[in-house]
Amino acid sequence: MGQTIEVKSVVLGDVALFDTDRTMTGQDGHGFDSIAAAQAEATTAARLATALFAGESAVNHVFVLSNQVTVRRTGEWSEESVGKTADVIRDFFIFYEENRDAPMQEIEG
């Protein structure tokens, strides 16, 4: 159940911007400075932020607005850390392990 999210990223200093093909919030953005702050909410943005904080210990801020996710971390972003963070976002809506990395299927109308 669920489909992978297409993610494109760009790094600007200690911030990485992730552009997705799915909307995570409405027009109001949600920012989180810690995993505890994210866990205190029951929104989609908070659940994604919780997963991002848990997946990368250097993450110190997550901001989610519509289909964009901004992640700040201490230290520099490496190719590996960008990829790991993008993978968390990509697989966020996947509920069953067998659906991970499965190709997207076209819906017939």
C-alpha positions in Angstrom: 0.0 0.0 0.0 1.2 3.5 -0.8 3.5 4.7 -3.5 7.0 6.2 -3.4 7.4 9.9 -3.6 9.5 11.4 -6.3 12.1 13.6 -4.7 14.5 16.2 -6.1 17.0 17.9 -3.9 19.4 20.9 -3.7 21.8 21.8 -0.9 22.5 25.4 0.2 25.0 25.4 3.0 23.6 23.6 6.0 20.1 23.4 4.5 18.8 20.9 2.0 15.6 21.6 0.0 13.6 18.6 -1.1 10.9 19.1 -3.7 8.4 16.3 -4.0 5.5 15.2 -6.2 3.1 14.9 -3.3 1.6 17.6 -1.1 2.4 17.1 2.6 0.5 20.1 4.0 -1.9 22.8 2.9 -0.8 26.4 2.5 0.4 26.6 6.1 3.9 25.4 6.8 4.9 23.4 9.8 8.4 23.8 11.4 10.0 21.6 14.0 13.2 22.1 16.0 13.4 18.7 17.6 12.0 15.2 17.4 10.1 15.9 20.6 8.3 18.9 19.0 7.4 16.8 16.0 6.1 13.9 18.2 3.8 16.3 20.0 1.7 16.8 16.9 -0.4 14.3 14.9 -0.1 16.0 11.5 1.4 14.5 8.4 4.1 17.1 8.5 4.9 16.1 12.1 5.1 12.4 11.3 7.4 13.1 8.4 9.6 15.4 10.6 9.7 12.7 13.2 11.0 10.2 10.6 13.6 12.7 9.4 14.9 13.4 12.9 15.1 9.7 13.6 16.8 8.9 10.3 19.6 11.4 10.6 21.0 12.4 14.0 22.5 15.7 12.7 19.1 17.1 11.6 18.2 20.1 13.8 15.3 21.6 12.0 12.6 20.5 9.6 10.1 22.7 7.8 7.3 21.3 5.6 5.3 23.4 3.3 3.0 21.9 0.7 5.3 19.7 -1.5 8.6 21.1 -0.2 10.6 19.8 2.8 13.5 22.0 4.1 15.9 20.2 6.4 18.8 21.9 8.3 21.6 19.9 9.9 24.7 20.5 11.8 27.8 20.0 9.7 27.9 19.7 6.0 25.6 17.6 3.8 27.4 14.8 2.1 26.0 12.9 -0.9 25.2 10.0 1.4 23.3 12.2 3.9 21.2 13.9 1.2 20.4 10.5 -0.3 19.5 9.0 3.1 17.2 11.9 3.9 15.6 11.8 0.4 15.0 8.1 0.9 13.1 8.8 4.1 10.9 11.2 2.2 10.6 8.9 -0.8 9.3 6.0 1.3 7.2 8.0 3.7 3.8 6.8 2.3 5.0 3.1 1.9 3.2 0.9 4.4 4.3 -2.6 3.2 8.0 -3.5 2.7 7.3 -5.2 -0.7 6.3 -1.8 -2.1 9.6 -0.2 -1.5 11.5 0.6 -4.7 8.6 -0.8 -6.8 8.1 1.0 -10.1 5.2 3.5 -10.1 2.2 2.1 -12.0 0.0 4.2 -14.3 -3.6 4.3 -13.3 -6.0 3.4 -16.1 -8.9 5.8 -16.3 
